[in-house]
């Protein structure tokens, strides 16, 4: 009579997954960079993108211009593959919009990979073939199995999860919890970076809008709203003042980002944007004039704002639910790997002070599964595209068995001088203020606040 928990045939025999492809989740900049490195090394792969095209999340903020020039936004392996196919690289010093990144870089890169990039392919769960999280013997030899929303299952030798965090924004509530009543007014709440001056203009023009958050995404939206006539704008932050949100001004290593803070400061000083500090969103209720947002600070003191629309620019958080059956070792604070957490902690680091890191810092107890890109950072807002490119270069080298290359991690991010002031000013005259969501560099460490800081971060 066999024991109820005795070994199965899968435990007793090796399951060869070496001939299976590597599954890359997400066809954004980092996911396609991983594909480029896999292609260069001759490792078979499949890219699974939930959106209708490559770069779907980037396309959603296509109207936004990033802080960093093209030379920091193109992966090395991707550049080599594209140039071999006759692609002409854009101006290295140009500050691209999200749409330019998709059309000029991601779309042609995805096209190179043909049907190995599958769009409309949403991964709902990842596990090991024949193994739940509890079972151990022979586990590392079993292939990964990825379940898709259309009912398919795919097997893979390794998984590179570059699915990002764009679809899992933080809540409006100040304590990390949904504000009371938040779910009842979702039709009046937009998340970071709506196209205020474009397709979303009718939602905002002439309507009092409340922007919650102190990161660059909030600043970008505030500057756009200020250009609309007869549109009152209120900005609410948890901090006691907006010094941190204004940034380094003229001293900023990226002039485009420095200009953002300087102009926002001017709008607040002039009264065009009404700043409300010490605002801890606690309750949201429908109101005859739109929505009432009530703050309750840690001492119990309340204040309220009535607005017609809300932009919740409170940052993002990773969704690890698809990996519930995998063995992950997550930092209890950030949701990154434990090894990576101290290197990216926003209480101690800005984008420019995060050191290069690779497979060793990204490894989980589940061999062969790697969360990379912005998802690897958990709740830390210090991510850069260039950092993600170095992550996947190292991870792919490890998957290919080249451990010397995998452990040799280098990240060239000059602390200053990454963008010329004259370039930023000249470009702005042609196409408008560079506002940015990814790829910025801070020239100085993050200034610690005495009160909790709003999500958003230096690079988003």
N, C-alpha and C positions, 0 to 999 in steps of 0.2 A: 504494500500500500504506500503510495507516494505521499510525501508531506505536502501540506497545502501551499507552502511557500517554497518548494523545491525548485531547482534550476530548470529552465525551459531549454528547448533546442537552440533558441537564440543566444542563451547564456553560454552554451557549450561549444558553439562553433563561431569562428570568426566570420564577420560579415564584411566583405570587401567593398568599400565605398570609393576606392581610389580612382575608379573610372567614371565616377559621377561628376557633374559640373559643380562649381562653386556658385551658390545662390547669393546674388546681391540684391538687397531690398532697397528700392529707391533709385530713381534715375535723375537725381539732382547733381550738382557739381561734384560732390564727394563720391556718390555712388558710381557715376560714370568715370571718375578718376580711377576708382577701384577696377572697373572693367578694363580701362586702358592698361593698367599695370598687369592685369591677368592676361590680356591679349599679348602684351609684349613678352611675357614669360611662357606663352603657349599653353596656358592653363584654361581649360574649358569653363564656361560660365554662362549663367542666365541672369538677366536683370529684370526684376519684377517691380513695375511702377504702377501704383494704384490710380494715378491720374490719367487723363486722356492723351498726354504727350510727355516727352521728356521735359524735365524742368517745370513740372506743373505747379509746384509750390512757389518757385521763383517767379513764374509768370503772374502769380496773384499779386506780387508787389512789383510788377513790371514797370510801373510809372515812377519808381523810386530809383534815384541815382546813388550808387555806393560811394563810400569814402575813399576806397583804395583803388589805384589805377590797375589797368588790365594785367600788368606783369605780376601782380600778386594773386590774380584770380584765375589763372590758367595752370593746370597741372602739367608737370614736365612730360610724363608719358603721353598724356593726351595731346600735347603740342606736337610731339614727335610723330604720332600717328596721323594727325591732321595734316601736318606739313608734307608728309610723305604722300598724302592723297591730293596734294595741290592746293590745300587751304592757305589763304593769306591771313596772317595774324593781324589783329587790329593794333592800333597805336598803343604801345606799351604804357604810355603815360596818360591815356584817356581814362576818365572816370565813367564806367558804363552804367546804364540803367539795368534793372532786372530784365527788361525785354531784350536789351542788347546782348546780355549774357546768354539768354535762351536762344535768340535767333542767330547770333554770330558765333556761338561756341558750343552750347549744349546740343542744339538740333543737328548740326553737322557731325558732331562726335557720335551722337546716338545713331545717326544714319550709317556710320561706318560699321556698326555692330550688327546691322540687319535684324533678322528675326530673333537674335539672342536678347534683344530688348523687347519685353512684352509690356505693353501699356494696358491700362484697365485691369491689372492683375493685383488684387488686394490680398495680402497675406493676413490671415486671421489667426493662425496658430503655428508654432514650431515645436517639434519634439524630436525624439530619437525613434527610429523605426522599431517597434516592439517593446519600447521602454518608456515607462512613465518616470517622473522625477525621482521616485524612491529607489528604483532598481539600479544596481551598480555593476555586477559582474558582466564584463564584455561590453559595457555601455559605450566606451570610447571607440569601439570598432563598428558600431551600428551607424548607418547613414542618418543624416537629418531628414526629417519629413516635414514639408511645409504645406499647410492646408490653405487653399485659396477660397475666396468668397463665392466663386462660381462652381464650387464642388470638386475641383481638381485637387490632387495631391502630387507634389513634386519631391523627388529625393535629391540630396546634395551631399557632397563630401565636407563642405564647410559653409558657413553662413556669415556674410558681411552685411550687417544691418545698418544701412545709411538712410533710414526712413525719416529722420529728422524729428522735429517737434512742432512744426507749423500747424498741424491739425490738432494739437493738444495745448491750447493756450491756458495760461493761468486764469483763475477765477477773478471776479471783481472784488470779492471780499478781502479785507486787509489782513486777516489772520491765516491766509492760505485756505480758508473755507469759503464756500459759496455764500455770498451775502444773503440774508433773509429776503425772500421774494425775488431773488435774481432771476430765477427760472420763469417768472411770470411776465417779465418785460423783455424777453430775448429779442423781440422784433425791434426794439429801440436801442439795442446794444450791438456795436460793431467791435471787432477785435483790431489789433494793431494794423496801421497803414492802409486805411481805406483810400480809394482814389478820389480824394476830396475835390480836386480841380478837374477831374475827368468824368468817368462813368458814374461815380457816386455823388456828383455835384448836387443833384436835385434833393438828395437826402439831407443836405446840410445847409445849403444857401438859404439865408433868412431865418434859420432856426438856431436857437440857443443850444450850443453843444458843450458838454462837459467831457474833458479829456482827463483820464485817470492814469497816472504813471509818470515816472521821472527819467526814463531812458531816452535814447535817441529816436526811437519810434514815436514816442509821445511828442518830442520836439518837432519832428518832421510833420506830424499831423497839425500841430499848433500853428506852424508857419504857413501851412496851406490854408487852414481855416481863416487865418487873419487876412488873407487876400480876398475873401468873399465879402461883398457889401452887405450891410445890415444883418450881420451874423454875429451875435454875441458869443464870446468864447471864454469858458472858465477852465482853469487848469488846477487839478487837485493832486497834492502829493502828501506822503506821510511825513517827510522830513520837516524840520523846523524852518528851513530856508531852501532855496533852489541853487545854492552855490555849486553843488556837485553836478546838477543837471546842466548847468551852463558850461562846465568843462573848462578847458585851458585857454579858450579864446585865442588870441594871437599867438600864444606860446604852444598851441596844440601841434603835435607832430604832423597831423593831417590838416592843412589849412581849410579844406572844405568842411571838416567837422568843427573846427574852431569857429568858422563863420556861422555855423548853425547855432552854437551856444550864444555867440555875441548878438545875433539877431533876435533870438528868443528873449534874451535879457532886455533888449531895447523894447520889445513889444510889451513886456510886463511893466517896465518902467513907465512907458507912455500910457498905460492903462488899456491898450487894445486887447490884451489878454489879462483876465483877472486871475491872479494866483491865490489859491487857498492852501495854506500849509497845515500840517498836523491833522490831515484828513485820513481817517481810518474807516473805509466803507464798511458799514455794518448792516444796513437795511435798505431795500429798494422797494418802492411802491408806486403804483400807477397814480397819476395826478391829472387834474383837469388841464394843466399846461404841458403834460408829457409824463415826466417821471420825477419822483422825489428821492434823492439819495441822502441817507442819513449816516453821518460819521459818529462813531463812539470811540474815543481814544482810550488808552490803557487805564486812565483815571476815571473813566465813565462819563466824561464831558462830551456832550453831543452838539453837533452843528449839522445843518442840512443845506442842500442845494437843489433847486428845482430847475430842470433843463428839459429840452425837447428830444435830445439824442445824447448817447454816451459812446465814447470811444474808450474801450478798455485796453490800454497799452501797458499791461502789467506783466508782460513776459510770457514764457512758455515753460512747460515741464515735459519730461519724457514719459511716454506710455510704454511700459514694459509688459503689458498684458499678453501680447502675442508670444512671449517667452516664458509663460508661467510654468511650463513643464520642463524648462531648462534650469540648470543649476547656476544661478547668478550670484555673485558676491558684490552687492551694491552698497555704496557708502550710505549710511543712514541719513545723512543731511542732504547731499547733492543728488544722489541717485546715479552717480557715475560709478566706475569701479573704485574700490577702496584705494588702490595704488595711485590712481589718477587724481583723486579728490584734493590732496594737499597741494598739488601743482596748479590747480585751476580755481581754488577757493576765492570767490570774489571779495571776501573780507581781507584778503592779503595780496591779491593779484589783479592787475588789469590785463587787457589783451596783450600788450607788449611785454609783459613780464612773465607770461606763461612759457615755461621751457619746452623745447621740442620733446616729443614722446611718441612711443610706438607700441609694438605688439606686447612688450613686457608689461606696460602699464594698462593695456586694454584687455588682457587675458582674464577670462572668468574660469571658475572650476569646471565649466562645460567646455572641454577642448574643441576648438574649431568654430566657436561662436564669438563674433566680435561686433559690438556696437561701436560705430565710428561716426565721425562728423559731429554735428551739433548734438545729436542724441547721446553721444558718449560723454558730453559735458553735464548731462542731467539738468539741474536748474542753474548751473553757473552760466552767466551771460558773457563770458570772456572768449568765446569761440571765434576763430578766424578760418576762412576758407583755406588759406595756405597751411594752417595747422592740420586741417583735415586731410589735405593732400599728402602730407608727410605721414600721417597715421596710416593711410591705406597703402602707401608705398612699403612701409615696414610690415604691415599685416600680410600683404600679398607675398612679399619675400619669404615670410615665415611659412605660409601655406605651400609655397613652392619648394621649401626645404633649404632655402638660402639664408641660414641663420646669421652669417656674418653681415649680410646686407640688412637683415631685419633688425639687428641690434645696433647698427650704425645709424643713429638718428641725428639728423642735422636740420635746423630750421633757421633760415636766414631772414630775420625780420629786423632791419635797422631801427633803432630806437627813435631816430629823428631823420628828417630829410627824405621821407618816403614819397613826398609829393611836393611839387614846387608851387609856391604861392601864386606866381604869375600864371601858371597853368590853370590853377583853380579859378582865378579871376577871369581869365580869357574864356574858359569853357563856360563859366556861369553867364557871361554876356551872350553866348550863343544859345544855350539850352536851359538856363535856369540854375538855381541853387542846388549844389550837390548835397543830398540829405543823408542817404546811406542807411543800410541795414546790416551789412556784413563786411568784414575785412578791415576795420579801422585799427589804428595803433595808438596807444596812449604813450606819451613821452615821459609821464611820471606815474608812480604807483597810485593805485586807487586810494582816495582819501576816505578814511573810516568815518562813518556817521555815528552820532550818538543815539539816533533813533533808527528803526528798521528802514532800509532803503527799498524803494519800489523796484519791481522787476523791470527788465528792459535791457540795460547793460551797455557796455562800451561799444559793442559791436552789433547791436541789433536795434 
